Amino acid sequence: MDEGRKAKTGARGGAAVESSEARRASAEEREWEARVLQPALENSPERAAEFTTVSGHPIRRLYTPADVADIGFEREIGFPGQLPYTRGIHPTMYRGRLWTMRQFAGFGTPKDTNERFRYLLAQGQTGLSVAFDLPTLMGYDGDHPLAEGEVGKCGVAISSLADMEALFDGIPLADVTTSMTINSPAAVLWAMYLAVAEKQGASWERISGTIQNDILKEYIAQKEYIYPPAPSMRLVIDTFEFGVRKTPRFNVISISGYHIREAGSTAVQELAFTLRDAMEYVEWALRRGLAIDEFAPRLSFFFNSHNDFFEEIAKFRAARRLWQNAVRERYGAANPRSWALRFHTQTAGCSLTARQPYNNVVRTAFQALAAVLGGTQSLHTNSLDEAWALPTEFAATLALRTQQIIAYESGVANSVDPLGGSYFLEALTGEVERGAWEYIEKIDSLGGMVAAIERGYPQREIAEASYRYQMAVDRKEKIIVGVNEYAGDDQPIPTLKIDESVGRRQGERLRKLRAERSAAEVERRLAALRRAAEGEENLMPAIYEAVKAYATVGEISDALRDVFGTYEEIAIT
C-alpha cells in the first residue's frame, strides 16, 4: 500500500480512524495489488516512476475508501449552502443561477473599450471587467514621460473622470456589475466610477461590482505598487470603511491568488498566500475599529484555474472550507454571509503558448470546466491569442462561447458539486487544505503577511516553485504540447494592434481637459488631499472631491507620493 496512506492525518491534525469499509477496502486492495496489479506491471511498466500534479504534488495510483476514512461527511463535506461550504455557497448553485460570464477587456482609448464592452454585452456577456493600461496601474497619466510606448497597450488608458465617463458612455451602471482590476490607485479609479454613477443618477446603494484593490499580492507577485506597505494598507482599509457606509452592494476588494499563480506559485501556495492576505486585511480592518460582520460579506476572491483539472477543483473546494474556518474561529464572525467565500476565476494566462496557439482553446476549455466544477461565482476565459497580444474580437467571442457551451451544453451545471464524494477528489481536497494551513501558520509565525513580505518569504517560495516547474519542463517531466513535445509548424494568427496614435490622442485629451477645468479648484482639492494624508482621516472623501474637480490619476497619485513616498523592493537572496 502507498506510504502516503500510512501517514495520513485529518484536515487539522489527528490520526485517521478507519471504518470497517476502509479496512475492508485496504484488504481488498492488497489482494488486487498481488493478484492483478503486479502481473500487469511486470508485463507493462507504468509511464513514470512518479506521477504528480502541475504543482508537483504526488498522486497515488488508486484511491479507495481508505483515503477518505478520516473525513467526516458533515464536518468536511456536508451540503451546499451550509457549513463547511465545501460543496458550494448556494444550496442550488447553477441550477438556480449560472455564474457571471465576465470577460476581461480593455485596450486603446476609452471609446475603443466602450465599443468592445457593448459588443460583448450583445454577445451574451453578463458582467463587465475592466483592464487598465500600465501607466494607469502605476498611477501615471498618459502624457507622463514614463508612459511613453505603454498607453492603451495592456488595457484601457484612463487618466481622468472624463475618460471614465467615456468608458461607460451609454452603459447604465445601475443595471450591470463591473469588476475593475486596479490596485495601487484603486481608490482613485473607484472614486471615478462612483462619480460616473452619480452623474447617471444611479444610487450608490444599488450599484454593484468589485475593485481588485489587493495591494499585498502586488508586493508578492505582480509588482505594480506605488507606496510602501503601511500607507498602501491604509488606503485599502479606507475603501473598506467608505464602502461599508456608502456602497453596501459593492465588493471593496478582490483578494487575488491569480497573479500569485501567474508568477509561478503552486496551487497550494496560491491558496495559502491568498487566504493569508485576506486575513491580513481583516486584521487591519479590525484594528481600524470595523466589526468583522460589517465588512466580511463584501470581501471577494479571485483565483487562477490552471491545467491540472482535479488539483484546481480541489483547490476551490478547500478554499471555501479554509475561509469559513478562519473567519469564524479566528475572527468570530457570526453572519453566515461572512463565512461564505465568493470568488471569480480566470483561466491560466501563464499556460497559454505562443506556439500552436489554437491549442489554447482546448486548454482554456478544461480550465474553465474545472472552475465551474469547483463552484466559481464568475468566470473569465482567456482567448487563444493572448500569448501574442490583447484579444481580437473573434478570439474574445470564441472565449465567451466556451463558457456558454459549458453552461448550456455540457450538463455540468445541472447538479451541485457532481464530483463530490470521489475518493480521489475528497482526498486531494484534504491534502491541499493541509498544505495551505502549513503555509498560513508559517506566515503567522513571521508576524503576519506584511512582515513576511518585507522579509521576502512568499516571494522566495514562489520563485523556487517557478524554478522547479521550469526544470521539470526542460527535462520533459512535464509535457507542454506544441512546445517541448509535438512541436510542429506554427500557424500564423491575426492579432490586435495598438498603435502609438493612442498615446498621442490621450495626450490631446489631457491638454484639453487641463485647459477647460478650474486649475485653482484642482489645486485646492489636491492640497486638501495632502493634508488629509498627513493626518489619519479616511482619504476616500478627499479623493472623491479631487476626482470630481477633474484632477487626474497622476496628479492624485503624486499628491499621495508627496506624503507617503514610494516603495523599493528588497532583493531576494
N, C-alpha and C positions, 0 to 999 in steps of 0.2 A: 504494500500500500504506500502511496506517496507520503513523504516525510511531512509535507505541509499539513496534512490532516492530523498527524500525531501532536503537533504543536498548536493546534487550532484553539483560539480563545474567543470569548464573546466580544461584542462591539466595543465595550468599555472595560475589558478585563474579565477575568473569571474563567475557570476551566469549563470546557464543554461537557454537557451532561447528555450522554447518548440515550436515545429512546430505544425501545425494543425493535422498532422498524429500522433504525440506523444500525443497530448491532447486526440485525439480520442482513441488511444490505452490505455491510462490511464483510460478513462471512461469505455472502454470495459473490461479492466482487473478488475476493481472494480465490474462490473456486474458478471464476471466469478467467482470472489472470493466468492461472495454472493450466486450465484446460483449453481455453480458446486464444487468449492473447499471446502467450509465449510462442506457440507454434506459428502463429501469424507473423510475429516479429522475426522469427528465425528465417521464415520464407521471404519476408519483405520488410526490411527495417523502415522505421519512420524517417521522414524527410530531414529531421534535425534532431540533435541531442536535446535541445531545449526549445520550447515554444513560449513566446512572450507577447504581451500586448505592444502596441505602438510605444507605450511609455516604458517598456522593459519589464513589466510585471509578469512573473512566471504564471503560466497557465497549465493546469494539470490535464492529463489525457481524458479523464472522465470524471463527472460529478454525479454524486448519488445522495440519498438521504443522509449519509454520514457527514456530508459537507455542510448541511444546514441543521444538524442536530442541536446546536446551541441557540438557534434562532427561535425566539418566541413569536408566534404569529401576531398576537395583539400588541406586543411590546415593540416589535421591529418591522412588521409588515403592515398589518391592520387593513383598514378600509379607506378608500379615497374620501377626502373631505374631512378627515379627522386625524388626530394624532396617531402615529408619528409622521403622517403625510408622505410616507414612502411611495404610496401608490397614486399620489396626486393631491392637489389642494382643493379640488372641487369634487363633489360627490358624483357628478355625471361626466366630468371632463368634456371631451369633444362631442359627446352625444348631445350636450346642451348648447355648446358654442364652440366653434373652431378657434384655433389660435389666430392671433392677429398676423396677417401677412404684411410685414413691414420691410419693404425693400429699401436699403440704404442708398441714397442718391445725393449727388451734389457735384457740380462742376461749373467752371466758367463764371459767368455773371449771375446775379440773382434772377434775371429774366430767363437765362438758359435753364436754370434748375427749376424755376417755376413751371416752365413748359414740360420738363420731364416729370415733375410731380403730377401735373394734370393728366399726362399720358398714362402714368402708372395707375392712377386712381380710376381712369376709364377702363383699364385692363383688369380691374378687379382687386387691386391692392386695397387693403383695409386700414392702413395706417401710414403716416409719413415718418421718414427717418432722414435727418439732415447730416450730410458730410461737409465739413468746413475745410477750407484750404489751409496750408501750413502757416502762412502769416497770421491768419485769424486765430488758429490754435495756439500760436506763440504770443498773441497779444500785440501784433503789429498791423498797421494799416497797409492797404495795398500799394501805397506810394512810398513806403519806407525803403531805404536802400537795401535792407536785408531781405525784403520781399521780392526783389527783382528775380524774375525767372520762375517764381513759385505761385504767382497769383492765379487762382482758379484751377490749378493743376491737379491737386489731390482732393479737391472739394470746392464748394462754392465760396466765392470771395464776399465776406460780409465785414464792412468797416463801420457802418453806422445804422441808426434806426431807419434811414431812408432805404438802405439795402434790404433790411428785414421786411419793410413794407412791400418792396418789390418782390421779394421771395415768396410771400404769401398772398400776393395780389389775386383776388378772386377766389381764394380758398377760405371758407368760413371756419375759423379756429374753434368755434363752439361745436362744430359737427365732426371734427376729425382729431384723432390723437396724434401727437407729434413727439418724436424722440430726437434729441439733439446731442450728437457726440462731440462734446466740448468739455474741457476740464479746467485748466488754469483760469481762463476768462469766463467760466461757466456763469458766474453771477451776472456778468455784463450781457452776455447773449440772452440769458433768461429774462433779464430786465427788458431787453428789446422785444422779445416775444410777448411779454406781458403788456408792453406799450402798444403793440400792434393789436392785441386782443381788445384792449381798452378802446382803441380807435374804431375797431369794428363793432363795438357795443356788446362784445362777448363778456359775460360775467366771469371774473376770476374764480368764483366758486363753482363754475360749471366746466371750465376748460380742463382738459386732461392731457397728460403726456409725461415725458421724462427728460430730465437733463442728466447727462452722464456724471459730471461733477465729481469724479473719483480721482482725486489728486494722488493718493497713495500708490496706485498702480502706475502712475506716471514716473514716480521715483524708482519703482521696481522694474518697469519694463519699457514703457513707450517713450519716456524721456522728454515729453513736451510739457515741462514745468517752467514756471517763471520765478516764483518767490520761494523762500525757504519753507520747510515743513510747517513750522508753528503758525505763521500768518496765513499760509495756504489752508491749513485746517480751520483757522478762524473763519475764513471766507465760506468754507463748506458748511460749518455749523450755523453761520449767519443765514444761509439759504434754508437750512432745516427750520430754524426758528421763524423766519419770514413765511415759509411755505405752510407751516402748521397753522399760522394765524390767518393767512390770506388766500391760499390756494389749496383747499382741502382735498382736491382730486388729482393734484399734480404730484408725481413722484419726484422727490427732491434729489435723488441720487440713483444711479445705476452702477452698482459696485461690480467692477468688471474683471472677470478672470480671462476674458477673451484675449486681451493684449498680453497678459502673462503667458498664455499658451502660445501665442504667436511668437513670443520671444524665445521659445524653446523649452518651456517647462513640461513636466509630465502632467498627466491628468490629476494625480494626487496633489502635486504642488499647486496646480491651478485652483483646485477646490480649496485647499488649506489656506493659501495666501489670500484668496478672495474672501473667504469667511472671516479670516483674522483681520483683514482690512475692515470688514463690516463691524466687527467687534470694536475696533479702534474708534470708528466713527460714533458708535453707540456710547462708548465711554467718554468721549469728548463732549457729546451732546448732554449726557447726564451731568457732567461737571458744569456745563452751562446752566443747568437748572431745569432742562426739559424733562418731562416724565416719559418713560420708555413707551408707554402706550399712546402718547401724543404723536410720536414721530415714526415709530417702528412700522406701522401699517403703510407708510409712504416710502419705505426702503424697497428698492428693487435690485435685481441682479442680472448679470449679463455673462453668459458662458459661451465657450467655443465648442463646436461639435467636430471632432477630428475623425480620422479614418477608422479607428478600431471600434467597430459597431457596438459590441457588448460593453466594452470599457466605458464608452461615453454614456450609454444608458444607465449603467451602474453609478457613474459619477453624478448624474442628475438626481437619481433616487436617493443616493447618500447625502447630497446637498440638502434636500428637504429635511431629512432625518437629523442631520447635524445642526441645522439652523434652529429648528424648534427646540432642540435640547439646550442649545446655548442661550437663546433668548429667554427661555423660561427659567432655567436653572441658574444661569449667571446673573441675569438682569431682572428677574422677577416679573416678566411681562404676564399680564392676566388676560389681555384681549386676544382671542383666537386669531384675529386678523394680524396681530403682531407675530404670531407663531408661524404663519404660512409663508414660505419662501416663494416669491413670484419672480420668474426670470424670462429674459429674452435670450434667444440663441442666434448665433451666426455661424454658418459653416466655415470650415478652416481655410482662411486665406493662405496660410503657410503651406498647405498641402497642394495648392494649385501649381501646375507646372507650365512653363513656357513651351516646353517640347510637347508635341502631340496634344494641343490644348483642348481638343474635343473630348479627351479622356476626363477632363474636369467636370463635364456634365454628369458623368457616372459617379465620380467621387462625391460631388455635391448632393446628388440624389440620396446616396446612402447616408451621408452625414445628416441631411435634413430628416430622413426617416428615423434615425437614432434620436434626434431631438424631439420628434413627435412621440415616439415610444417612451421617451424619458419624461414627457409631460410638460413641455415648454408652453409658456403663455403667448409668446410671439416669436417670429422667425424671419430671418433674412437668409436667402440663399444666394451664394456668390455666383458670379457669371463666369462663363468659360474663358473669357479674355482678360481676366483681372491680373494674371501674371504679366501681361503686356501693357495694359492701360486701364483707365476707367471704362466701365461697360458701355458698349454701344446700345442703342435702343433695342436691336434684335436680341442681343445677349441678355439684357436685363429682362426682356419679356420671356425668354426661354427659362430663365431662373425663376421667375414668378410662376410660370406654368408648371414647373417642377413641384412647387408647393401645392398648387391646385390639383395636380394629378394625385399626389399623396392624399390630399384631403377628400377628394371625391371619387377616386377610382380604386385606391389600394385596399380599402376596407379596414385599415388600421385604426381609424377614428371611431369605429363602431363599438368598441369595447374599452373599458377603462383598464389601463395597465395590463394589456393582454399577455405580456411576458412574466407577470408576477407569479411567483411560485416555482419558476425554473430553478433547478438545483444550481446550475452554473451562475445565473444572474443574481440570485439571492446571496450566494457565497461571495461573488465578486463585489456586490454592493457592500457587504460587511467588511471585506478586505480594504476597499477604497476608503470607507469610513474610518477604519482603524488607522490607516496610514495618514489620513488628514489630521486626525486628533493628535498624532505624534508630532506633526509639524506645529500645530496650534500650541501645544504645550511647550515646545521648544521656544517659540516666539514669546510666549508668556514669561518664560524664564529669562529672556533677554530684556524684559521690561516693556514689552508691547511692540506693535508694528513700527511706530515711528523710530523707536530706539533700534530695532532690528535693521531698518532701512539705513539709518545713519552708520551702522556697523557693516553694512554691505551684505548681510546674511541672505535675504531672499535673492538678491542679485547674483550672488555667488552660486547658490543652489541651482538657479535657472541656467546659468552659464555652463555649469558642469553637466546638467542633464542634456542641454543642447549639444554639447561636445560628444557625449556618449552616443546620442542618436545619430549624429553625422558620421561617427566612426562605424556604427552598425550599417549605415547606408553604404559607406565606402567599401566595407568588407562584403557587401551584398547579403548581410544577415537580415536586412530589411530591404525589400524589393519595392522600388518605385517604378511602376510600369511606364515605359516610354523614356525613362531616364537612365537607370542603371541596369535595366533589363528590357528586352523587346524594344530597343531604341531604333525604330525605323526612320524613314524620311519624315521630316516635319511638313505640316501643311500650313501655308500662309493663311492668316485670318485678317479680316478688316478690323481696324482699331479706331477708337475715338481720338481725335487730335485736338488739343487745346493750344492755340497759337498765342503768340506774345501780344496780340491785339487786346486780349482780355486785360492784361496789366495796364495798357495804355488807357483803355476805356474806364477802368476803375480809377485811375489817377485823375481823369477828367471829371468823373462823378464827384470825387473828393474835392477838387478845386471849386467846382460849382457849389457844393454843399457849404464849404467854408466861406464862400463869398456871400451866400444868401442867409445863413444863420446869424444869430446875435453873438458875436465874439465875446462881448462883455458878459453875457449870460452864461456862456460856456465856461469862461474863466472863473466866474463866481461859483458855479456848480463844482468845478474841479477843485477849487480851493476848499470848499465845504467838505468834499470827499477826503482831501488830505487831512483836514482837521479831525474828521471822524476816524480815519485810520490811525491817527496818533493817539486816540483815546481807546475806549473799549466798547463803544456803542455798535449796534448792528449796522453793517455797511450797506445793506440792500436798499434802504430808502434813499441814501445819498447817491448810490449808483443809478437808481431808477430816475432820479431827478436829472442827473447828468445825461443819461440816455435820452430823456425827453427833450433836452436842450440841443440834441444832435451832436453831443460830444462823441468822438469816435472810439472804437475799441482800443486803438493805440494810445489815444490821449488819456483815457481812463486807466488803462494798464500802466502807463508811465506815471500817472499820479500815485498809484499804489507802489510802483517801483521806487519812487522817491522816498517813501516811508518804510517799506518792507525790505528793500534791497532785492537781490537776485540770488539764486542758488547755484552752486557749483558742486557737482557730484564728486564724492570721494573715489579714489582709484581702488579697484578691486584687485587684491593680490592673492 
